[in-house]
């Protein structure tokens, strides 16, 4: 049941800081990282991917009001320089540092995924953590909502890419657009911006 792990750590006298990201996979735009330490429980928290956009947007002001939180956006050029994994870890470190400026209690940092940043003493990774920890779920909602908002803004600047539809992910429509007009300045040059036109041929070799 979501939240049991948070309850367990709180019973041990520790503040729980949940950390998650949105946008590791897209071809363009930032990867957005968030860290959240809830001060009160919020009904309905869950993995952001399991919630509608409408529900996520309803939860955002509640999370902001009832937590210590931080959101950090890592730009494409930094992703290209560091690679996506290190850029994400760097963003997570920045977020946690910001939250720890306010949260002075002894804390446990729960990171969604299969690795920790290595920057803090009390860190644990939690696979599928956004469906297990309410603090990670809250972080996933803030990260996802913030990234979507950024992509909607970019869609107004670059309407020809239809970013409002795919949010930068590698969809069939997105690749078709890239084949016609090529990438613009918000694309990650280190990512594969061309699809395999004949992937079935790979089986012949």
C-alpha positions in Angstrom: 0.0 0.0 0.0 1.4 3.4 -0.9 2.7 5.3 2.1 3.6 2.4 4.3 7.3 3.0 3.8 6.9 6.7 4.6 5.0 5.8 7.8 7.7 3.4 8.8 10.5 5.9 8.5 8.5 8.6 10.3 7.9 6.2 13.2 11.8 6.0 13.4 11.8 9.7 13.9 13.0 10.6 10.4 11.7 13.2 7.9 11.1 11.6 4.5 12.3 13.3 1.4 11.0 11.8 -1.9 12.8 12.4 -5.1 11.7 11.8 -8.7 12.1 13.0 -12.3 10.2 13.5 -15.4 11.6 13.6 -19.0 14.6 11.3 -19.1 13.4 9.7 -22.3 12.3 12.5 -24.6 14.2 13.7 -27.6 13.9 17.4 -26.5 13.3 19.7 -23.6 14.7 19.4 -20.1 14.7 16.6 -17.6 12.8 18.0 -14.6 13.6 16.8 -11.1 11.7 17.3 -7.9 12.2 16.6 -4.1 9.3 16.7 -1.7 9.1 16.4 2.1 5.4 16.3 3.1 4.3 18.0 6.3 0.8 16.6 6.0 -0.8 13.7 4.2 -2.7 14.4 1.0 -5.4 12.0 -0.1 -5.2 10.7 -3.6 -1.4 10.8 -4.1 -0.1 8.3 -6.5 2.4 7.8 -9.3 1.9 10.7 -11.7 1.6 8.4 -14.7 -1.5 6.8 -13.1 -3.2 10.2 -12.7 -4.9 12.3 -15.3 -3.4 15.6 -16.1 -6.5 17.3 -14.6 -5.9 15.4 -11.3 -2.2 16.2 -11.2 -2.9 19.9 -11.6 -5.5 19.7 -8.8 -2.9 18.1 -6.5 0.0 20.5 -7.3 -1.2 23.4 -5.1 -1.9 21.0 -2.2 1.6 19.6 -2.5 3.1 23.0 -2.6 1.1 24.2 0.4 1.6 21.1 2.6 5.3 20.3 1.9 8.8 21.5 1.7 9.6 21.1 -2.0 12.0 22.0 -4.8 11.9 21.6 -8.6 14.9 21.8 -10.8 15.0 21.8 -14.6 18.1 20.5 -16.3 18.5 22.0 -19.8 19.3 20.0 -22.9 22.8 21.3 -23.3 23.6 20.1 -19.8 22.1 16.7 -20.6 24.4 16.6 -23.7 27.4 17.5 -21.7 26.9 15.2 -18.7 24.7 12.5 -20.3 21.1 11.9 -19.2 22.0 9.8 -16.1 24.5 12.2 -14.6 22.4 15.2 -15.5 19.4 13.6 -13.7 21.6 12.8 -10.6 23.0 16.3 -10.7 19.4 17.8 -10.7 18.4 15.5 -7.9 21.3 16.6 -5.8 20.3 20.3 -6.4 16.7 19.6 -5.3 17.6 17.7 -2.2 20.0 20.5 -1.1 17.3 23.0 -1.4 14.8 21.0 0.7 17.5 20.3 3.3 17.9 24.1 3.8 14.5 24.0 5.5 14.2 20.5 6.7 16.5 20.3 9.7 15.4 17.0 11.2 17.3 13.9 10.6 16.0 12.6 7.2 15.9 9.7 4.9 16.1 10.5 1.1 14.1 8.1 -1.0 14.9 8.2 -4.7 12.7 6.6 -7.3 14.7 4.2 -9.5 17.7 1.9 -9.0 20.5 4.2 -7.8 21.3 7.0 -5.4 23.1 10.3 -6.0 25.9 9.4 -3.6 25.9 13.0 -2.3 24.0 12.4 1.0 24.5 10.2 4.0 21.0 8.7 4.2 19.9 7.8 0.7 17.9 4.8 -0.5 16.7 4.0 -4.0 13.2 2.5 -4.4 12.3 0.8 -7.6 8.8 1.9 -8.7 9.0 4.2 -5.7 6.3 6.6 -7.1 3.7 3.8 -6.4 5.1 3.0 -2.9 6.1 6.3 -1.3 3.7 9.2 -1.0 6.7 11.6 -0.9 8.1 10.2 -4.1 4.6 10.3 -5.6 4.3 14.0 -4.7 7.7 14.6 -6.3 6.7 12.8 -9.4 3.5 14.9 -9.7 5.4 18.2 -9.3 8.1 17.1 -11.8 5.6 15.9 -14.4 3.3 18.9 -14.1 6.2 21.4 -14.3 7.7 19.6 -17.4 4.4 19.5 -19.2 4.0 23.3 -18.5 7.4 24.0 -20.0 6.7 21.9 -23.0 3.4 23.7 -23.6 5.4 27.0 -23.6 7.9 25.6 -26.1 4.9 24.5 -28.2 3.9 28.1 -28.6 7.4 29.1 -29.6 7.9 26.1 -32.0 4.4 25.2 -33.1 5.7 23.2 -36.1 6.9 20.4 -33.8 3.5 19.8 -32.2 5.1 19.5 -28.8 1.7 19.8 -27.1 0.9 16.3 -28.4 3.9 14.3 -27.6 5.8 16.4 -25.0 9.1 15.6 -26.8 8.8 11.9 -26.6 9.9 9.7 -29.6 6.5 9.1 -31.1 5.9 8.2 -34.8 4.5 11.7 -35.4 7.5 13.3 -33.7 10.0 11.4 -35.9 8.0 12.3 -39.0 8.3 16.0 -38.1 12.0 15.7 -37.4 12.5 14.0 -40.8 10.9 16.9 -42.5 12.3 19.9 -40.7 15.1 18.7 -38.4 15.7 19.6 -34.8 15.7 23.1 -33.3 17.6 24.5 -30.3 15.7 22.6 -27.6 16.7 19.2 -28.8 19.2 16.9 -27.1 22.0 16.4 -29.6 23.3 13.3 -27.7 20.0 11.5 -28.3 19.0 9.5 -31.4 17.0 12.1 -33.4 16.6 9.8 -36.4 14.5 6.6 -36.3 15.6 3.4 -37.9 13.6 3.4 -41.2 14.0 -0.3 -41.8 14.5 -1.9 -38.4 13.5 -5.3 -39.8 16.7 -5.4 -41.8 18.7 -5.7 -38.6 17.5 -9.3 -38.3 19.4 -10.2 -41.5 22.8 -9.5 -40.0 
